[in-house]
Each structure stands twice: as structure tokens, then as C-alpha cells.
Amino acid sequence: MQSIVSLVRYLGAEFNFKIVTTNCDLNSDKPYGGIQADTWIKSELGCEVYYTSLQNLSYRTVKKVMDETSFDLVYINSFFSKNFSIIPLQILNTYYKKKPVILAPRGMLGEGALAIKRFKKRAFILYSRITGLHSRVIWHATSVQEEQEIKNVFGTKKTIYKISNLPKKLNADLKKIKTPGSLNLCFISRISEKKNLVFALNVLAQINDQEIRYNIYGPLEDSTYWEKCENILKNFPKNIKAEYQGTIDPKDLEKVLADEHMMFLPTFNENFGHSIVESLLCGCPVIISDQTPWNDLEANDAGYAIPLNEKEKFITAIKACVKLNQEEFSARSQKAINYISKKIDLGLITQQYKTLFNESIKN
């Protein structure tokens, strides 16, 4: 998770991070190579990581790790995860009532996210309210939008710290070649319903008179959803070359974005959107939905944030970008960098995290 990687990289010199996670990717049972599971090991980030194997992942294991580990506070990086949010909270509320708990819902409380598997999620939120599962949680929102989402679900009296995510450190490459009549678009995210790739493909399928390349990167989180995407791709117009390119090693991200003009990610909801921020930092304007914190893109000539019920505007925006010449695109590329650089004050954000952790421990 880039959010956690960045936290450790920026704050690891002052805080002793210990991370508990699985020894394989989401929806995969293939363990990472060269990783010893079910014990604490030193990470290349400098922190300790406990990679639990799937066969040992249980309430008992989570409690055992807590019982055998010295800690001042717990930071939970999920809301609906059974093993990494619900069970830890149950244990903390029962056995560690004096330990502070910070929870980052990561966009999971947005309307778009809650609309997916709606009944199941609403039932869990009701369970949380009845049992008080989240009653003492200190909430970490990464945007004004997410702060309001937390209030909408759990009320306005909750303790909420609004602190932006820390971005990955990237160097922009402005040497992108752009000719009128063609456009290189990319999708960099998990392949799941929330990220709305089906919508993106349906938009592109209606553009039959311009040359567009759409590279799709990301883990296949939902195989059923990906089948829907593949069915659309089978009937794609010949002028659009859309292909799945697999996942990206984080160290190769700049190289990938150096060959892309823009990102097209009409997500249902993002509390931050690391791939969006990283795209902008690399000089790639973005075409996204208006369900993210970056809704003033067009006013700053850094891309487009369009309501999902206005499909024609997505088509119009993409067609306009296809027509851009080198000079016009280079100007927008630089404006994308300027836009996100002004939005993110690394010194301020880092200090805010220090305050969040230190004040949570004191209280």
C-alpha cells in the first residue's frame, strides 16, 4: 500500500513502525518470493514487518502478534477488512482499551464505495453502531470529502484528523512526444468495480474516428469484473488499441508514465488517489470522475473531473486531448505538475502526521 510505504519513508526516522500484513497479494494465495512468513523480519524500508500466511491468519494469530509486541498506538489501514480492521478492533476494545486506535477508511465510506455490495456494508455499519466497535476510534481522513463521509456515517462528534496522504517521490519527465490525432491513455489501479474500468471502456468504444492507445495496469482484484471488461474489449473499434499490461513494479512507475500522455480513471470514489497524484507529478494530466479531492483540475488546465452521469463530456474531453499538438500538450503537462505541487505541502503534511501520532498517544 503506497499510503503506508510513504508514511514509513517520511516518518520512519522518528517513529518505530511495525507492520502486520499477509505474505501474498490481495485475492492471491501465492506467497511472495524470499519472504519468511509468520515472524517479524526487517524490511528494506527499515521497519519490521510481520507477513502472516493465509493458513495462519485468524483472530488467534492477530491477538498473539499484539500480545507479543510492544506498541503505543495502532493504525488501521482499512474499514471493512475482517482480519485487518474488524478483528483487530474487537481485540483492542476487549484487551487493550487504553491503547489509542487510528483508523483510515481509505475511501470506503464514500457513496460510490458503499453502493457496491450495499446491503452487506450497511448491515456491518449497523452492527458497528450497536456494538460500539468504532466508538473510540480516532479517524484519519485524507480530504475534506472523506471527512464529511465519516461524519455522514458516524456523526459529527467523532474525532477526525484531516491529513492528506504523502505522495511517492517522483521526478517529472517532460520529454513526452505528442502529435495531433493520437493519444496515449493509461489506467493504473486495481481492476475492481470501484475503479470503474467498464465505464472507461464503454466511453472509449464510442470514439471511432481517432487513434487512441489505452494501456491498462493493475492487479486483477475481481476476476468476474475483469470478464466484463474483456467482453467489451472483444468488440472494440479498430482505431483504439486497449490492452491489459499487468501490474507495475513501483520502481518502474516513472518509466511507464514517461510513455503516457494522460490517465483515464473514472473511479466511483477516491479519498486521495495515489495513481492520480503520481500521474500529475509525472506531467500526465488526468481525466477522472468528480468523486475525488481533485475537482478543480479543469480550472487549472491540469485535466478534467467530470460527473459520471455525463458520459458525453468524457467523450468530448478525450477527443479534445487527441487534437492537442506538442506545444499545447507540453504546456498542459507542466500545468499538471504545477497544480499538484501547489496542492501538496510535504513539510506541512509531515508535521500533521507527527501531531496525529503524538497527540493520540498523549490522550
Buried (B, 14 or more C-beta within 10 A) or exposed (E): EBBBBBBBBBBBEEBEBBBBBBBBBEEEEEBEEEEEBBEBEEBEBEBBBBBBBBEEBEBEBBBBBBEEEEEEBBBBBBBBBEBBBBBBBBBBBEEBEEBBBBBBBBBBBBEBBBEBEEEEBEEBBEEBBEEEBBEBBBBBBBBEBBBBBBBEBBEEEBEBBBBBBBBBEBEBBEEBEBEEEBBBBBBBBBBBBBBBBBBBBBBBBEBEEBBBBBBBBBBBBBEEBBEBBEEBBEEBBEEBEBEBEEBBEEEEBBEBBBBBBBBBBBBBBBBBBBBBBBBBBBBBBBBBBBBBBBBEBEEBBBBBBBEBEEBEBBBEBBBEBBEBEEEEBBEBBBBBBBBBBEBBEEEEBBEBBBEBBBEBEEE
